[in-house]
């Protein structure tokens, strides 16, 4: 499946010890294709990742829209959001 291929093809971790790590979600369907600290998120939607981390106050579709809008800006952009630690 495409999710299994994504799990094999994208791997990275920046600096989780400093709480700085990368993650990527596809804009077309909100599926996680890479996550620097929680590889089990790969293949899940942003909404499902939010559910699994009990970040119920965050609207996954709205946040995903903000991620994609930032990614579409030439040179990229920054998205700030609250995240409940588990």
N, C-alpha and C positions, 0 to 999 in steps of 0.2 A: 504494500500500500504506500501511498505518498507519505503518510506520517512516519512509517518505518524508514523510508528513504531519507526523510528530513532528519530523523534521529541519528542516522549514520553519517550524514554529510556535513553537518554544522556542529562544531564543538569549539567552545572558547570559555575562558574565565579570565577576567581582568585582575581584580584584587578583592576577593571576598573578605579577606581579613580586615580590610579597610572599609568594608561595606560598599565597595564600588565594583559592580559587575555589569555585564551586558546581558541584554535579552532582545529577542526580535519576534514580532508577530507579523504575519502576512496581512497586508491591508485588505485583500479580496475576501478573506473569510475569518479573520481574527484568530487564526491558529498559531500557536507558539511554535517557532521553528528552531529556537535556540534559547537556552537560559543558563547563565553562568553559575548559579548556585543550586538550582532545583531542576535537574535534567528530567525529572518525572513530569514536568509541565509541558515538555515537548510533545506536540500532538493534541494538546488541549486548547480550547478557546480561552480568551482572556476572561470571559465571564466565569468559566469553570475554574480557572486559577484563582479568581477572587473568592469563589465559593469555598474552595479547598483551604484557603488561608483565612476564612471567616472575615473577609473584607466586604461585609454586606452593605456598608454605607456607600460603596463606590458603584456607580453605574458602569458596567463593563462596556456596553455599546458606546456610551458617551466618551469614555476614556479612550477606547480604541479609535474613535473618530478623531479625537485630539492628537493621538499618536500619528495617525495617517496624515492629518493636515500638517503636522510639524515635519514629517518626512518628505512631504511634497514641496516644501519651500527650498529653493535653490540654496545649497550649502547646509541644509538641515535646520532644525530649530530645537528648542528645549520645551519639555512639558513637565510642569510641577503637579504633583498629586500627593495626597495623604496615603500612607500604607500602614495598616495595622500589622505589627509583628506578631508572629505566632509563637 
